[in-house]
Amino acid sequence: MANDLTRRNNFLDNMMNMRNLMNDDFFSDFTPVEDHMKTDIEENDKQYQVKIDMPGFDKKDIHISYTNNILTITGHRDTIDDESDKNGHILHSERRYGQMSRQYRLPDVERKNITAHYEDGVLSLALPKKQAESDDDTRIEID
């Protein structure tokens, strides 16, 4: 069946632009997971703010942990429901299912005060920093 949707795959054009070659479907299993969980991390004196794009995940399928100064985010999708799959009319699919995970080293966080919010495919976390104890008074009293 002919259709107007075609994917251009000119080998010479791809050879001139290595980025296109590495993002081609043939190489999709070799591209890093980081390509699929785009992340912004901001830091100030009081906390880290993390935003991770995780579109298509249910909140119940996202696991967050913080251990040994490492924030770990894992998301899992069992299947992708698409009516066109049942009839075999899908022409091209780049949506993924399975598990993906990322880790971020964010030291000195108050683990018990971490908050997370998931809305519109974006996971937002606030990780308050531990308050440094004042070293101004170094004198130790003798009993």
Rosetta constraint file for C-alpha pairs under 8 A:
AtomPair CA 9 CA 14 HARMONIC 7.56 0.50
AtomPair CA 10 CA 14 HARMONIC 6.33 0.50
AtomPair CA 11 CA 15 HARMONIC 6.16 0.50
AtomPair CA 12 CA 16 HARMONIC 6.34 0.50
AtomPair CA 13 CA 17 HARMONIC 6.45 0.50
AtomPair CA 14 CA 18 HARMONIC 6.24 0.50
AtomPair CA 14 CA 19 HARMONIC 7.98 0.50
AtomPair CA 14 CA 20 HARMONIC 5.73 0.50
AtomPair CA 14 CA 21 HARMONIC 5.11 0.50
AtomPair CA 15 CA 21 HARMONIC 6.69 0.50
AtomPair CA 17 CA 21 HARMONIC 6.71 0.50
AtomPair CA 18 CA 22 HARMONIC 6.16 0.50
AtomPair CA 19 CA 23 HARMONIC 6.26 0.50
AtomPair CA 20 CA 24 HARMONIC 6.15 0.50
AtomPair CA 21 CA 27 HARMONIC 7.80 0.50
AtomPair CA 22 CA 27 HARMONIC 5.77 0.50
AtomPair CA 22 CA 28 HARMONIC 7.66 0.50
AtomPair CA 22 CA 31 HARMONIC 7.46 0.50
AtomPair CA 23 CA 27 HARMONIC 6.24 0.50
AtomPair CA 23 CA 28 HARMONIC 6.25 0.50
AtomPair CA 23 CA 31 HARMONIC 7.31 0.50
AtomPair CA 24 CA 28 HARMONIC 6.42 0.50
AtomPair CA 27 CA 31 HARMONIC 6.66 0.50
AtomPair CA 31 CA 35 HARMONIC 7.10 0.50
AtomPair CA 32 CA 36 HARMONIC 7.87 0.50
AtomPair CA 33 CA 37 HARMONIC 6.72 0.50
AtomPair CA 33 CA 100 HARMONIC 6.50 0.50
AtomPair CA 33 CA 101 HARMONIC 7.18 0.50
AtomPair CA 33 CA 102 HARMONIC 7.50 0.50
AtomPair CA 34 CA 38 HARMONIC 6.31 0.50
AtomPair CA 34 CA 102 HARMONIC 7.02 0.50
AtomPair CA 36 CA 53 HARMONIC 7.86 0.50
AtomPair CA 36 CA 54 HARMONIC 7.85 0.50
AtomPair CA 37 CA 52 HARMONIC 6.05 0.50
AtomPair CA 37 CA 53 HARMONIC 5.41 0.50
AtomPair CA 37 CA 54 HARMONIC 6.06 0.50
AtomPair CA 37 CA 102 HARMONIC 7.61 0.50
AtomPair CA 38 CA 52 HARMONIC 5.71 0.50
AtomPair CA 38 CA 53 HARMONIC 5.39 0.50
AtomPair CA 39 CA 50 HARMONIC 7.08 0.50
AtomPair CA 39 CA 51 HARMONIC 5.61 0.50
AtomPair CA 39 CA 52 HARMONIC 4.43 0.50
AtomPair CA 39 CA 53 HARMONIC 6.51 0.50
AtomPair CA 40 CA 50 HARMONIC 5.76 0.50
AtomPair CA 40 CA 51 HARMONIC 5.19 0.50
AtomPair CA 40 CA 52 HARMONIC 6.56 0.50
AtomPair CA 41 CA 48 HARMONIC 6.79 0.50
AtomPair CA 41 CA 49 HARMONIC 5.60 0.50
AtomPair CA 41 CA 50 HARMONIC 4.53 0.50
AtomPair CA 41 CA 51 HARMONIC 6.53 0.50
AtomPair CA 42 CA 48 HARMONIC 5.63 0.50
AtomPair CA 42 CA 49 HARMONIC 5.01 0.50
AtomPair CA 42 CA 50 HARMONIC 6.50 0.50
AtomPair CA 43 CA 47 HARMONIC 6.00 0.50
AtomPair CA 43 CA 48 HARMONIC 4.50 0.50
AtomPair CA 43 CA 49 HARMONIC 6.34 0.50
AtomPair CA 44 CA 48 HARMONIC 6.55 0.50
AtomPair CA 45 CA 129 HARMONIC 7.72 0.50
AtomPair CA 46 CA 128 HARMONIC 5.91 0.50
AtomPair CA 46 CA 129 HARMONIC 5.53 0.50
AtomPair CA 46 CA 131 HARMONIC 7.98 0.50
AtomPair CA 47 CA 109 HARMONIC 7.86 0.50
AtomPair CA 47 CA 126 HARMONIC 6.73 0.50
AtomPair CA 47 CA 127 HARMONIC 5.40 0.50
AtomPair CA 47 CA 128 HARMONIC 4.11 0.50
AtomPair CA 47 CA 129 HARMONIC 4.95 0.50
AtomPair CA 48 CA 106 HARMONIC 7.77 0.50
AtomPair CA 48 CA 126 HARMONIC 5.92 0.50
AtomPair CA 48 CA 127 HARMONIC 5.07 0.50
AtomPair CA 48 CA 128 HARMONIC 6.40 0.50
AtomPair CA 48 CA 129 HARMONIC 7.31 0.50
AtomPair CA 49 CA 124 HARMONIC 7.35 0.50
AtomPair CA 49 CA 125 HARMONIC 5.82 0.50
AtomPair CA 49 CA 126 HARMONIC 4.82 0.50
AtomPair CA 49 CA 127 HARMONIC 6.44 0.50
AtomPair CA 50 CA 123 HARMONIC 7.92 0.50
AtomPair CA 50 CA 124 HARMONIC 5.66 0.50
AtomPair CA 50 CA 125 HARMONIC 5.05 0.50
AtomPair CA 50 CA 126 HARMONIC 6.51 0.50
AtomPair CA 51 CA 122 HARMONIC 6.52 0.50
AtomPair CA 51 CA 123 HARMONIC 5.58 0.50
AtomPair CA 51 CA 124 HARMONIC 4.50 0.50
AtomPair CA 51 CA 125 HARMONIC 6.47 0.50
AtomPair CA 52 CA 122 HARMONIC 5.61 0.50
AtomPair CA 52 CA 123 HARMONIC 5.10 0.50
AtomPair CA 52 CA 124 HARMONIC 6.57 0.50
AtomPair CA 53 CA 121 HARMONIC 6.02 0.50
AtomPair CA 53 CA 122 HARMONIC 4.67 0.50
AtomPair CA 53 CA 123 HARMONIC 6.43 0.50
AtomPair CA 54 CA 75 HARMONIC 7.94 0.50
AtomPair CA 54 CA 121 HARMONIC 5.03 0.50
AtomPair CA 54 CA 122 HARMONIC 5.60 0.50
AtomPair CA 54 CA 123 HARMONIC 6.69 0.50
AtomPair CA 55 CA 120 HARMONIC 7.19 0.50
AtomPair CA 55 CA 121 HARMONIC 3.88 0.50
AtomPair CA 55 CA 122 HARMONIC 6.71 0.50
AtomPair CA 56 CA 121 HARMONIC 6.33 0.50
AtomPair CA 57 CA 61 HARMONIC 6.54 0.50
AtomPair CA 57 CA 62 HARMONIC 7.26 0.50
AtomPair CA 57 CA 75 HARMONIC 7.00 0.50
AtomPair CA 57 CA 76 HARMONIC 7.26 0.50
AtomPair CA 57 CA 77 HARMONIC 6.61 0.50
AtomPair CA 57 CA 121 HARMONIC 7.02 0.50
AtomPair CA 58 CA 62 HARMONIC 7.05 0.50
AtomPair CA 59 CA 118 HARMONIC 6.68 0.50
AtomPair CA 61 CA 75 HARMONIC 5.70 0.50
AtomPair CA 61 CA 76 HARMONIC 5.44 0.50
AtomPair CA 61 CA 77 HARMONIC 7.06 0.50
AtomPair CA 62 CA 73 HARMONIC 7.15 0.50
AtomPair CA 62 CA 74 HARMONIC 5.72 0.50
AtomPair CA 62 CA 75 HARMONIC 4.44 0.50
AtomPair CA 62 CA 76 HARMONIC 6.66 0.50
AtomPair CA 63 CA 73 HARMONIC 5.84 0.50
AtomPair CA 63 CA 74 HARMONIC 5.14 0.50
AtomPair CA 63 CA 75 HARMONIC 6.35 0.50
AtomPair CA 64 CA 71 HARMONIC 7.32 0.50
AtomPair CA 64 CA 72 HARMONIC 5.76 0.50
AtomPair CA 64 CA 73 HARMONIC 4.77 0.50
AtomPair CA 64 CA 74 HARMONIC 6.57 0.50
AtomPair CA 65 CA 71 HARMONIC 5.83 0.50
AtomPair CA 65 CA 72 HARMONIC 5.24 0.50
AtomPair CA 65 CA 73 HARMONIC 6.75 0.50
AtomPair CA 66 CA 70 HARMONIC 5.49 0.50
AtomPair CA 66 CA 71 HARMONIC 4.46 0.50
AtomPair CA 66 CA 72 HARMONIC 6.25 0.50
AtomPair CA 66 CA 111 HARMONIC 6.75 0.50
AtomPair CA 67 CA 71 HARMONIC 6.76 0.50
AtomPair CA 69 CA 105 HARMONIC 5.82 0.50
AtomPair CA 69 CA 106 HARMONIC 5.50 0.50
AtomPair CA 69 CA 107 HARMONIC 4.62 0.50
AtomPair CA 69 CA 108 HARMONIC 6.52 0.50
AtomPair CA 69 CA 109 HARMONIC 7.18 0.50
AtomPair CA 70 CA 103 HARMONIC 6.44 0.50
AtomPair CA 70 CA 104 HARMONIC 5.59 0.50
AtomPair CA 70 CA 105 HARMONIC 4.61 0.50
AtomPair CA 70 CA 106 HARMONIC 5.99 0.50
AtomPair CA 70 CA 107 HARMONIC 7.33 0.50
AtomPair CA 71 CA 103 HARMONIC 5.55 0.50
AtomPair CA 71 CA 104 HARMONIC 5.12 0.50
AtomPair CA 71 CA 105 HARMONIC 6.33 0.50
AtomPair CA 71 CA 106 HARMONIC 6.74 0.50
AtomPair CA 72 CA 101 HARMONIC 7.14 0.50
AtomPair CA 72 CA 102 HARMONIC 5.85 0.50
AtomPair CA 72 CA 103 HARMONIC 4.47 0.50
AtomPair CA 72 CA 104 HARMONIC 6.57 0.50
AtomPair CA 73 CA 101 HARMONIC 5.56 0.50
AtomPair CA 73 CA 102 HARMONIC 5.44 0.50
AtomPair CA 73 CA 103 HARMONIC 6.45 0.50
AtomPair CA 74 CA 99 HARMONIC 7.05 0.50
AtomPair CA 74 CA 100 HARMONIC 5.76 0.50
AtomPair CA 74 CA 101 HARMONIC 4.22 0.50
AtomPair CA 74 CA 102 HARMONIC 6.62 0.50
AtomPair CA 75 CA 99 HARMONIC 5.69 0.50
AtomPair CA 75 CA 100 HARMONIC 5.52 0.50
AtomPair CA 75 CA 101 HARMONIC 6.37 0.50
AtomPair CA 76 CA 97 HARMONIC 7.28 0.50
AtomPair CA 76 CA 98 HARMONIC 5.51 0.50
AtomPair CA 76 CA 99 HARMONIC 4.31 0.50
AtomPair CA 76 CA 100 HARMONIC 6.55 0.50
AtomPair CA 77 CA 97 HARMONIC 5.05 0.50
AtomPair CA 77 CA 98 HARMONIC 5.08 0.50
AtomPair CA 77 CA 99 HARMONIC 6.45 0.50
AtomPair CA 78 CA 97 HARMONIC 6.13 0.50
AtomPair CA 78 CA 98 HARMONIC 5.82 0.50
AtomPair CA 79 CA 97 HARMONIC 5.85 0.50
AtomPair CA 79 CA 98 HARMONIC 7.55 0.50
AtomPair CA 80 CA 95 HARMONIC 7.95 0.50
AtomPair CA 80 CA 96 HARMONIC 7.85 0.50
AtomPair CA 80 CA 97 HARMONIC 6.65 0.50
AtomPair CA 81 CA 85 HARMONIC 7.96 0.50
AtomPair CA 82 CA 86 HARMONIC 7.38 0.50
AtomPair CA 83 CA 87 HARMONIC 7.11 0.50
AtomPair CA 84 CA 88 HARMONIC 6.02 0.50
AtomPair CA 84 CA 89 HARMONIC 5.18 0.50
AtomPair CA 84 CA 90 HARMONIC 5.44 0.50
AtomPair CA 85 CA 89 HARMONIC 6.34 0.50
AtomPair CA 85 CA 90 HARMONIC 5.89 0.50
AtomPair CA 108 CA 129 HARMONIC 5.71 0.50
AtomPair CA 108 CA 130 HARMONIC 5.51 0.50
AtomPair CA 109 CA 127 HARMONIC 6.09 0.50
AtomPair CA 109 CA 128 HARMONIC 5.69 0.50
AtomPair CA 109 CA 129 HARMONIC 4.34 0.50
AtomPair CA 109 CA 130 HARMONIC 5.34 0.50
AtomPair CA 110 CA 114 HARMONIC 6.82 0.50
AtomPair CA 110 CA 127 HARMONIC 6.98 0.50
AtomPair CA 110 CA 128 HARMONIC 5.65 0.50
AtomPair CA 110 CA 129 HARMONIC 5.60 0.50
AtomPair CA 110 CA 130 HARMONIC 5.23 0.50
AtomPair CA 111 CA 127 HARMONIC 7.48 0.50
AtomPair CA 111 CA 128 HARMONIC 7.96 0.50
AtomPair CA 113 CA 127 HARMONIC 7.05 0.50
AtomPair CA 113 CA 128 HARMONIC 6.56 0.50
AtomPair CA 114 CA 125 HARMONIC 7.11 0.50
AtomPair CA 114 CA 126 HARMONIC 5.78 0.50
AtomPair CA 114 CA 127 HARMONIC 4.76 0.50
AtomPair CA 114 CA 128 HARMONIC 6.47 0.50
AtomPair CA 115 CA 125 HARMONIC 5.60 0.50
AtomPair CA 115 CA 126 HARMONIC 5.32 0.50
AtomPair CA 115 CA 127 HARMONIC 6.79 0.50
AtomPair CA 116 CA 123 HARMONIC 7.04 0.50
AtomPair CA 116 CA 124 HARMONIC 5.64 0.50
AtomPair CA 116 CA 125 HARMONIC 4.38 0.50
AtomPair CA 116 CA 126 HARMONIC 6.58 0.50
AtomPair CA 117 CA 123 HARMONIC 5.81 0.50
AtomPair CA 117 CA 124 HARMONIC 5.16 0.50
AtomPair CA 117 CA 125 HARMONIC 6.42 0.50
AtomPair CA 118 CA 122 HARMONIC 5.67 0.50
AtomPair CA 118 CA 123 HARMONIC 4.42 0.50
AtomPair CA 118 CA 124 HARMONIC 6.21 0.50
AtomPair CA 119 CA 123 HARMONIC 6.68 0.50
